[in-house]
Amino acid sequence: MVKKKKMEEYEERLKQAITILTEVSEDTTTPRNIRRAAKDSIDALQSTEYTPAVRASNAISILDEILQDPNMPPYTRVKLWNVMSILEAIKD
C-alpha cells in the first residue's frame, strides 16, 4: 500500500517537472541548446524502461550540465532549479 502511494507521488512529481520543462522547451526567448536540453530531459522522464528514480537522475544530469550555460536567462535558470528540486525528492 505504501509503495503504491509513493509511486503515485513520484508520478505526480514527474508530471510537474515535465510541465515546467515543456514551458522552457517552448519558450522562444530561451537559447536553442537550452530548449533542446529541456526536451531531452522530458524524454528521459517519459522513458518507461527505468524506475522513476533513475529517470529523475538522468534528467537531473542533463539539466546539471546546461545550468552552467552563461547565456541562460535568469528566469529559465530558476525554473530549471525548481525542476531539479522536484526531481531530487524521487528515490528508489
N, C-alpha and C positions, 0 to 999 in steps of 0.2 A: 504493500500500500504506500509506504513512504517513498519507495523507488518511483512509483508511478507519479506521485505528486512532484518529486524532484524533476522528472523528465518533462512534465508539463511546464514547470517553472523555467527549465532550460530552453524549451521550445519557444516560450514567450520571450525570453531574453534574446534568442536568435532572431525572432521576428522584429523586435525593437531595433536591434543592430542593423538588420537588413533594411528596415525603413529609413534609418538615418543615412546608411551608406548609399541607398538609392537616391536620396536628396543630393548627396555630394556628387554622385556619378552623373547626375543630370544637370548640375549647376554649370552653366556655360562660362561663368566668371572664374571657375577653378581651372588651373592648368590641366592639359590633357593627360599628362602622365599620372597626375593625382587622381583624376577621374577613372583612369584605367586601373589603378591600384584599388580604388573603391569597388569597381566591378569585379576584379579578381578576388577581393575579399568576400563579396557576395557569393561568387561561385564556390569558394572554399566553405562558406557557411551552409550552402544548399547541398553540398555533396553528401549523399546518403551512405557512402561506403565507410564512413568513420563515425565514432561516437561524438556526441555534441562537444565534449571537452577537446577532442583532437581537432574538430572543425574550428572551434573557437581559437585554439592556439595557432592553427595555420593562418587564420585571418589576422590575428594579432601580429604575427611575424611579418606579414605583408605590410600591414599598417605601420609597424615599427620602423621599417626601412624608409617609407615615404615621409614619415613625420620629420625627418631631418632636412627635407627639401626647403631651401630658403625662399622659394617662390610661392610657398603655400600661403593663401590668405589666412589671417588670424582666425576668422570665424570658422573656416574649414578645419583648422587645427583643433579648435575647441570641440567641434562635432566629432572628430576622429578620436580625441581623448575620451570623450563621452562613450563612444562605441567600445573602446578598449576597456573602460571600467565596467561596462555592462558584460563584456565577454569574459573578463578575468574572474568573474564570480562563478563561471561554469567549470565544475570539476567532475572527474570520473568517480 
